[in-house]
Amino acid sequence: MASVLDSVNQRTQLVGKNRLELLLFRLNGKQLYGINVFKVREVLQCPKLTIMPRSDPIVRGVASVRGRTIPVMDLALATSLKALDNPEKGFVIITEYNMKEQGFLVSAVERIVNLNWEEIHPPPQGTGRDHYLTAVTRLDDELVEVIDVEKVLSEVSPSSEEILTDSLTEQVRISALSKKILIVDDSSVARKQVLRCLQAVGVEVVALNDGRAAYEYLHQMLQEGKNPADEFLMMISDIEMPEMDGYTLTAQIRDEPRLKDLHILLHTSLSGVFNKAMVAKVGADDFLAKFRPDDLVDRVVERIQAVDGL
């Protein structure tokens, strides 16, 4: 399975074309799940796990993988399903989120599929476990659920939201009161993290769930005679989103003369090395890995200072 993940460079061709590749896997039962290939470092038969005392029950242990110690989480247990039996017979998907590596224990790994983000939809409401899903799609008449991994990680190992940077001066706070920022993210956990961070700065926030909603919102502003670049200090957008991803959203904004001056920060848990190269390709102004509240505040402060000449 690891061999199917070796050609990441070829996948850069998907950028700006609103496409993604999902690695399909199963937990307990027949339900099919997917995870973005860009977040996957490798897939391997479950290695020997060392139990860690007083760790979260979701963490089945830690594994030594190529000299690195990586926590391995039971993804079934993390999403309110029955814990996987016989983990030694399962597989571990090694991923990178928010600059950290972790493994997710699954019962079976299937294949990689290439899809259009327009085929990926927000989860239906009222499905019981929808709060653990960030998107769904259909493949060969089978439902594929995309788990909100950021929610899982926030429950197992919450990120600190404390703001320690000294860039947030009184002068900046006063200027921030007249500023508005648009945030776009399909993860409810990520939206709330960014919202709380920006509220601490003092700016007004408009929050939307996906790229298509954001693009339609901006066009509605144009129809009302408003210039989004004048209305918003910046747009902070996730990359992985149903309907329209952040790369495509950025590229389409840059292709629209009336929107092209909007300042765009791509804010994502995807691999930083890859994304830094892609920022220039789609025309974003900046890139920031999730979730670092001080770094995010610093970026907002820099933008306030640039606009107000502070």
C-alpha positions in Angstrom: 0.0 0.0 0.0 2.9 2.4 0.7 3.9 2.3 -2.9 0.6 4.0 -4.0 1.7 7.1 -1.9 5.1 7.5 -3.5 4.1 9.9 -6.4 3.0 13.0 -4.5 4.6 15.2 -7.1 2.1 13.9 -9.6 -0.7 15.0 -7.3 0.3 18.6 -7.4 -1.4 18.6 -10.8 -4.7 18.4 -9.0 -4.2 21.8 -7.4 -6.5 24.5 -8.6 -8.6 21.9 -10.5 -11.0 21.3 -7.5 -9.9 17.6 -7.3 -8.6 15.4 -4.6 -7.6 11.9 -3.9 -9.1 9.9 -1.1 -7.6 6.8 0.6 -10.5 4.5 1.3 -10.6 2.4 4.5 -13.0 0.6 6.8 -13.4 0.5 10.6 -15.9 -1.9 12.2 -18.2 -3.3 9.6 -19.0 -2.5 5.9 -19.1 1.4 6.1 -16.5 3.0 3.8 -14.4 6.0 5.0 -12.0 8.3 3.3 -9.0 10.5 4.1 -7.2 13.0 1.8 -4.0 11.4 0.4 -2.1 14.6 1.0 -2.4 14.0 4.8 -1.1 10.5 4.6 2.6 9.8 5.1 2.4 6.0 4.7 0.2 3.0 5.4 1.5 -0.1 7.2 0.4 -3.3 8.9 -0.1 -2.4 12.6 3.3 -2.5 14.3 3.9 -3.6 17.9 2.1 -1.1 20.2 3.5 0.0 23.5 0.7 0.9 26.0 1.2 4.3 27.6 -0.1 4.6 31.2 -2.8 7.3 31.8 -3.2 8.0 28.1 -6.6 8.7 26.5 -8.4 5.3 25.9 -8.6 6.2 22.2 -4.8 6.0 22.1 -4.2 2.2 21.7 -0.4 2.8 22.2 2.7 4.2 20.6 4.6 2.7 17.8 8.2 3.1 16.6 8.1 3.8 12.9 11.4 4.5 11.2 13.0 5.8 14.4 10.0 8.0 15.2 7.6 7.4 18.2 4.1 7.9 16.9 0.8 7.7 18.9 -1.7 5.3 17.4 -5.4 6.1 17.8 -8.4 3.8 17.4 -10.4 5.8 14.8 -13.5 3.6 15.4 -13.4 4.3 19.2 -12.7 8.0 18.5 -15.9 8.3 16.6 -18.2 6.5 19.1 -18.0 3.1 17.5 -16.9 -0.2 19.1 -13.1 -0.4 19.5 -11.3 -2.5 16.9 -10.6 -6.1 17.9 -7.2 -7.6 17.3 -5.3 -4.4 16.4 -2.3 -6.5 15.3 -4.4 -7.7 12.3 -5.3 -4.1 11.3 -3.5 -1.3 9.5 -2.2 2.0 10.7 -2.5 5.1 8.5 0.3 7.5 9.4 -0.8 11.1 8.9 0.5 14.6 9.5 -1.9 17.1 11.0 -1.0 20.5 12.4 2.7 19.8 12.1 2.4 16.6 14.1 2.5 12.9 13.1 -0.1 10.4 14.4 -1.4 7.0 13.4 -5.0 5.9 13.0 -5.8 2.3 13.5 -8.2 0.9 10.9 -9.4 -2.6 10.1 -8.8 -2.6 6.4 -7.4 -0.3 3.7 -8.9 -0.4 0.3 -7.6 1.8 -2.5 -7.1 5.4 -3.7 -9.8 7.2 -5.7 -9.6 10.5 -7.7 -12.6 12.7 -7.2 -13.9 16.2 -7.9 -14.6 18.3 -4.8 -18.0 19.0 -6.3 -18.8 15.4 -5.6 -18.0 15.9 -1.9 -20.8 17.2 0.1 -21.4 18.4 3.7 -22.8 15.6 5.9 -26.6 15.3 6.2 -27.9 16.7 9.4 -29.5 14.4 12.0 -27.6 11.3 11.1 -26.5 10.7 14.7 -22.8 10.6 14.1 -22.8 13.6 11.7 -20.9 15.7 14.2 -17.8 13.4 13.6 -18.1 13.9 9.8 -16.8 16.7 7.7 -18.1 15.5 4.4 -19.7 12.6 2.5 -19.7 11.3 -1.1 -20.9 8.3 -3.1 -18.7 5.8 -4.9 -20.2 2.9 -6.9 -23.5 3.4 -5.0 -21.7 3.2 -1.7 -21.6 6.0 0.8 -18.2 7.2 1.8 -17.8 9.2 5.0 -15.0 11.6 5.6 -14.2 11.9 9.3 -13.5 15.3 10.9 -10.0 14.3 12.1 -9.5 17.8 13.6 -12.4 17.1 15.9 -10.9 13.8 16.9 -7.5 15.3 17.6 -9.0 18.2 19.5 -10.7 15.7 21.9 -7.7 13.5 22.4 -5.1 16.3 22.5 -6.6 19.8 22.6 -4.5 22.6 21.1 -3.8 25.5 23.3 -5.7 28.6 22.3 -3.8 30.9 24.6 -2.4 34.0 22.9 1.0 35.0 24.1 2.4 37.2 21.3 3.2 40.7 22.2 2.3 42.0 18.7 -1.3 42.8 19.9 -0.7 46.3 21.1 -3.4 48.8 22.2 -3.1 50.7 19.0 -3.6 47.5 17.0 -6.6 46.6 19.1 -8.2 50.0 18.5 -7.7 49.6 14.7 -9.0 46.1 14.8 -12.5 47.3 15.9 -13.2 48.7 12.5 -12.0 45.6 10.6 -13.8 42.5 9.3 -12.4 39.1 8.4 -14.0 36.3 6.3 -13.1 32.8 7.5 -13.9 29.7 5.5 -13.6 26.2 7.0 -15.7 23.1 6.9 -14.5 21.8 10.3 -16.7 23.2 13.1 -13.8 22.8 15.5 -11.4 24.7 13.3 -14.0 27.5 12.7 -14.5 27.9 16.4 -10.7 28.0 17.1 -10.1 30.7 14.5 -13.3 32.6 15.5 -12.2 32.8 19.2 -8.7 33.8 18.2 -9.9 36.7 16.0 -12.4 37.8 18.5 -9.5 38.2 21.0 -7.9 40.6 18.4 -11.2 42.5 18.2 -12.1 42.2 14.6 -15.6 41.3 13.3 -15.9 37.9 11.8 -18.0 36.3 9.1 -17.7 32.5 9.0 -18.7 30.2 6.2 -18.6 26.4 5.8 -17.1 25.8 2.4 -15.5 27.4 -0.7 -18.6 27.5 -2.9 -20.6 29.2 -0.1 -17.7 31.8 0.2 -17.5 32.4 -3.6 -21.3 32.9 -3.8 -21.2 35.2 -0.8 -18.5 37.3 -2.4 -20.4 37.5 -5.7 -23.6 38.5 -3.8 -21.5 41.4 -2.3 -20.6 42.5 -5.8 -24.2 42.5 -6.9 -25.0 44.7 -3.9 -22.3 47.2 -5.1 -19.8 46.3 -2.4 -16.1 45.6 -2.9 -15.0 42.6 -0.8 -11.4 43.9 -0.8 -12.7 47.1 0.9 -15.1 45.3 3.2 -12.7 42.6 4.5 -9.3 43.0 5.9 -8.5 39.5 4.6 -10.0 36.1 3.9 -8.7 33.1 6.0 -9.5 29.9 4.2 -9.0 26.2 4.8 -7.9 24.1 1.8 -9.9 20.9 2.2 -13.6 21.7 1.8 -16.6 20.1 0.2 -18.1 21.6 -3.0 -15.0 23.8 -3.7 -11.6 23.5 -2.1 -9.5 26.5 -0.9 -7.1 26.3 -3.9 -9.9 26.5 -6.4 -11.6 29.2 -4.4 -8.4 31.3 -4.4 -7.8 30.7 -8.1 -11.3 31.7 -9.0 -11.1 34.9 -6.9 -7.9 35.8 -8.6 -9.5 35.3 -12.0 -12.3 37.7 -11.2 -11.1 41.3 -11.7 -13.5 42.7 -9.1 -12.3 40.2 -6.5 -8.6 39.9 -7.3 -7.4 42.4 -4.6 -8.9 40.5 -1.7 -6.0 39.4 0.7 -6.1 35.6 1.1 -4.4 33.5 3.8 -4.6 29.8 3.3 -4.9 28.2 6.8 -4.6 24.4 6.7 -3.6 21.2 8.5 -2.1 19.8 5.3 1.6 19.4 4.8 3.4 22.7 5.0 6.2 21.8 2.6 3.7 21.0 -0.2 1.4 24.0 0.5 4.2 26.6 0.4 4.9 25.6 -3.2 1.2 25.8 -4.1 0.4 29.2 -2.6 2.1 31.0 -5.5 0.5 28.7 -8.0 -3.0 29.7 -7.1 -2.2 33.3 -6.1 -2.7 33.3 -2.4 -1.0 36.0 -0.4 0.2 33.7 2.4 0.0 30.3 4.0 -0.1 29.3 7.6 -0.2 25.8 9.2 -3.0 25.1 11.8 -3.4 25.7 14.6 -1.0 28.3 16.0 -2.9 31.1 17.7 0.2 33.4 18.1 1.2 33.0 14.4 -2.4 33.6 13.3 -2.7 36.7 15.4 0.7 37.9 14.1 -0.5 37.6 10.5 -3.7 39.5 11.3 -1.7 42.2 13.1 0.7 42.5 10.2 -2.3 43.0 7.8 -3.8 45.7 10.1 -0.5 47.5 10.3 -0.1 47.4 6.5 -3.6 48.7 5.8 -3.6 51.4 8.5 0.1 52.3 8.1 0.9 51.6 11.8 
